[in-house]
Amino acid sequence: MGTVMDTTSPLPTADHLASDAGRADGLWQPPTWEQIVRDNSDRVFRLAYRLTGNRADAEDLTQEVFVRVFRSLNSYSPGTFEGWLHRITTNLFLDGQRRKKRIRFDALGPAAERVPASGESGSPERRFEHDHLDSDIQAALDGMKPQYRAAVVLCDIEGLSYEEIAAVLDVSMGTVRSRIHRGRAQLRKALAHRAPSPRAGESAPVLRPEGAL
């Protein structure tokens, strides 16, 4: 995997990519595969890591995403390019989870997957993990069902709206709300040990649904 770049800048939209790639006779020209990899590899890797929970699988998923992009680029129509990448990454992850379930895939425990190999601790990927990931949160995400994990990651980490998540996952808004609600409930339960204990005379805080008064 190449050097993991800064992840604070937004992904380019189709309009930005059109400007980068140039226009011929007023028609949108698709960017090259090299441009897409250069500009988006860090973002795709970050989402892949949040979904898979370990570096090796994230690298594999990232490579698979760009192979799919390469194969599909000529058929891509101008639109929200970042949404297209989110959809490819998330659907490839969910497809992979379904395949593993069908063949009764048995992986080593997540702790074993995260043990760095000799000389690995200084790699860009390991620095990215150590600098940006909370181990308790990632462990809680790992424990979720894949469909709940994908919804929570897209909403609470990637910042997508419910409408965007529904488009990425090709499900109804009601399904998105249900998955996020259940995923957040599992996340709160898994992280309950980190919640501060109420002081004497104080009652524990009440968790309210989003938007509730």
MARRO-90006 format. One record per residue (C-alpha): x, y, z. Coordinates in steps of 0.2 Angstrom, whole numbers, padded with zeros to 4 digits, always signed. Layout:
// residues N
XYZ...
***
This chain:
// residues 213
+0000+0000+0000+0007+0017-0004+0010+0032+0008-0006+0036+0017-0010+0054+0013-0019+0068+0023-0037+0064+0025-0044+0081+0030-0048+0087+0012-0064+0082+0004-0065+0069-0010-0067+0077-0027-0084+0078-0035-0087+0074-0053-0086+0093-0057-0069+0094-0049-0063+0078-0058-0070+0085-0075-0060+0101-0072-0044+0090-0069-0047+0079-0083-0052+0093-0095-0066+0095-0107-0067+0091-0126-0080+0100-0136-0089+0104-0120-0091+0086-0115-0086+0079-0098-0070+0069-0099-0067+0055-0086-0051+0056-0076-0038+0043-0078-0037+0029-0067-0020+0035-0061-0028+0052-0056-0041+0043-0046-0029+0032-0037-0018+0047-0033-0032+0058-0027-0042+0045-0017-0031+0031-0011-0030+0038+0006-0049+0041+0008-0053+0024+0001-0040+0015+0013-0047+0025+0028-0065+0019+0024-0059+0001+0021-0050+0000+0037-0065+0006+0047-0075-0007+0039-0063-0022+0040-0055-0018+0056-0037-0023+0051-0023-0017+0039-0021-0032+0029-0040-0033+0024-0041-0015+0022-0026-0015+0009-0034-0030+0000-0051-0021-0001-0043-0004-0007-0035-0013-0021-0051-0022-0025-0060-0005-0026-0048+0002-0038-0048-0013-0049-0067-0011-0050-0065+0007-0053-0053+0004-0067-0065-0009-0075-0080+0003-0073-0073+0020-0077-0078+0021-0095-0096+0018-0090-0096+0030-0076-0108+0045-0079-0105+0062-0071-0112+0063-0054-0106+0062-0036-0090+0054-0038-0087+0052-0019-0103+0043-0018-0098+0031-0031-0082+0027-0022-0092+0025-0006-0104+0013-0014-0091+0002-0022-0080+0001-0006-0095-0003+0005-0103-0015-0007-0087-0025-0010-0085-0026+0009-0102-0033+0012-0100-0045-0003-0084-0051+0005-0093-0053+0022-0107-0063+0014-0094-0075+0005-0085-0078+0021-0101-0082+0030-0106-0095+0016-0089-0104+0017-0089-0103+0036-0073-0093+0036-0064-0094+0053-0052-0080+0056-0039-0077+0069-0045-0066+0083-0044-0047+0080-0030-0044+0092-0019-0057+0082-0023-0047+0066-0017-0031+0073+0000-0037+0080+0013-0028+0069+0026-0038+0060+0044-0036+0063+0050-0019+0057+0032-0014+0053+0028-0001+0066+0036+0013+0057+0026+0010+0041+0013+0024+0035-0001+0012+0038+0004+0008+0056+0007+0027+0060-0011+0030+0052-0018+0017+0064-0010+0023+0079-0013+0042+0076-0031+0041+0070-0040+0025+0077-0047+0022+0094-0044+0004+0098-0060+0003+0109-0071+0010+0095-0063-0001+0082-0065-0016+0092-0083-0011+0095-0086-0009+0076-0077-0026+0073-0090-0034+0084-0105-0028+0075-0114-0036+0061-0107-0030+0044-0123-0021+0039-0124-0011+0055-0105-0008+0055-0106-0001+0037-0121+0011+0041-0113+0018+0057-0096+0020+0048-0104+0029+0034-0114+0040+0045-0104+0044+0061-0086+0043+0053-0088+0047+0035-0102+0060+0038-0114+0054+0025-0132+0059+0027-0146+0046+0028-0151+0049+0010-0133+0047+0004-0131+0031+0014-0148+0024+0007-0141+0027-0010-0124+0019-0006-0132+0004+0002-0147+0003-0010-0159+0002+0004-0174+0012+0010-0172+0026+0023-0181+0016+0036-0168+0002+0034-0154+0015+0036-0162+0022+0052-0164+0005+0059-0147+0000+0056-0139+0015+0063-0150+0015+0078-0145-0003+0081-0127-0001+0077-0126+0014+0089-0135+0005+0103-0121-0009+0101-0108+0004+0101-0114+0012+0117-0115-0005+0125-0098-0010+0120-0091+0007+0126-0101+0008+0142-0085+0005+0152-0078+0021+0146-0093+0032+0152-0089+0042+0167-0098+0037+0183-0110+0049+0190-0105+0058+0205-0114+0056+0222-0131+0064+0221-0131+0064+0202-0141+0053+0191-0134+0045+0176-0136+0054+0159-0150+0048+0148-0146+0044+0130-0159+0051+0119-0162+0047+0100-0155+0060+0088-0165+0075+0086-0175+0072+0102-0178+0087+0114
***
